[in-house]
Amino acid sequence: MDFKEYISLGKVKKVQPDISQAKGLLQTAEEDFIILSSTTITAKNASFYFKNIYAVLRSGLEAFLSLHGFKSYSHEAILQYAFEK
């Protein structure tokens, strides 16, 4: 499915670009990444680590969408937007 289909399905909304929101998302993602990058991955924390690194990546991509005037309600749409750009 291409990104335009997510818009037509209502899983993505066209909004005003929001630089402030994008900066906030990137700042949080960076702070979380710094903490995660200092963590040693073990069998006990691997699931925790993976979930949180995914959240960092998603926040960065949401910031990218915000800069371009989109609000996504779908993880798949976020990844599709990044893929198409």
C-alpha positions in Angstrom: 0.0 0.0 0.0 1.4 3.4 -0.8 1.3 6.4 1.5 -1.6 8.1 -0.4 -3.8 5.1 0.4 -3.2 5.6 4.1 -4.5 9.1 3.7 -7.6 8.0 1.9 -8.3 5.4 4.6 -8.0 8.1 7.3 -4.9 6.5 8.9 -3.0 9.7 8.1 -4.3 13.3 8.3 -2.9 16.3 6.5 -2.1 19.0 9.1 -0.1 22.2 9.3 3.7 21.5 9.5 4.7 21.7 13.2 8.3 22.5 13.7 7.9 22.7 17.5 6.4 19.3 17.7 9.1 17.9 15.4 11.9 19.4 17.6 10.3 17.9 20.7 9.9 14.5 19.2 13.5 14.5 18.0 14.8 15.7 21.4 13.0 12.9 23.2 14.2 10.4 20.6 17.8 11.6 21.0 17.7 11.5 24.8 16.2 8.0 24.8 18.7 6.8 22.2 21.6 8.0 24.4 20.3 6.0 27.3 19.7 2.9 25.2 23.1 3.1 23.5 24.8 2.9 26.8 22.9 -0.3 27.7 24.4 -3.7 27.1 21.9 -6.0 25.4 21.4 -9.3 27.3 18.9 -12.1 27.0 16.9 -10.6 29.8 16.6 -7.1 28.4 16.6 -7.8 24.7 12.8 -7.5 24.3 12.8 -4.2 26.4 15.7 -2.9 24.3 14.0 -3.7 21.0 10.7 -2.1 22.0 12.4 1.0 23.1 14.8 1.3 20.1 11.7 0.9 17.9 10.0 3.7 19.8 13.0 6.0 19.2 13.0 5.3 15.5 9.2 5.8 15.3 9.5 9.2 17.1 12.2 10.3 14.7 10.0 9.4 11.7 6.9 11.0 13.3 9.0 14.2 13.6 9.8 13.9 9.9 6.0 13.6 9.1 5.2 16.6 11.3 7.7 18.7 9.5 6.0 17.7 6.2 2.5 18.4 7.5 1.2 14.9 8.3 -0.2 13.2 11.4 -0.1 9.4 11.3 -2.3 7.0 13.3 -0.6 4.0 11.8 2.9 2.5 12.4 2.8 1.1 8.9 2.0 4.5 7.4 5.0 6.0 9.1 7.3 3.4 7.7 5.8 3.7 4.3 6.3 7.4 4.2 10.0 7.0 5.1 10.3 4.3 2.5 8.8 6.5 -0.2 11.0 9.5 0.7 
